[in-house]
Amino acid sequence: MEVLIPHISRWFLDKQEHFAVSAQVDTRIGGWFKAELLVLFDRLKASQVLENFEQEAKVISRRDGKEKRVDFRLQVQG
């Protein structure tokens, strides 16, 4: 997972203004943030940094055994 941190950091470093303006006007940016991650993950998959990623993936909770959805499931180096 550590291999992703530099990529994510660089990706959003250029977008600091987006976060600052959003905080000033108190708006929700969750949809924009997810879209940015989709583009980034797609590029990382194309460059073979990510083996695969899945959006809105179903997972089984270790805590209660129930099926849940996560925003993204990433496959990194096996």
Secondary structure as the mmCIF struct_conf table of DSSP 4:
data_model
#
loop_
_struct_conf.conf_type_id
_struct_conf.id
_struct_conf.beg_label_comp_id
_struct_conf.beg_label_asym_id
_struct_conf.beg_label_seq_id
_struct_conf.end_label_comp_id
_struct_conf.end_label_asym_id
_struct_conf.end_label_seq_id
TURN_TY1_P TURN_TY1_P1 GLU A 2 VAL A 3
HELX_RH_AL_P HELX_RH_AL_P1 LEU A 4 LEU A 13
TURN_TY1_P TURN_TY1_P2 ASP A 14 LYS A 15
HELX_RH_AL_P HELX_RH_AL_P2 GLN A 16 VAL A 25
TURN_TY1_P TURN_TY1_P3 ASP A 26 ASP A 26
HELX_RH_AL_P HELX_RH_AL_P3 GLY A 30 ALA A 46
TURN_TY1_P TURN_TY1_P4 SER A 47 GLN A 48
BEND BEND1 VAL A 49 GLU A 51
STRN STRN1 ASN A 52 ILE A 60
TURN_TY1_P TURN_TY1_P5 ARG A 62 ASP A 64
STRN STRN2 GLU A 67 GLN A 75
#
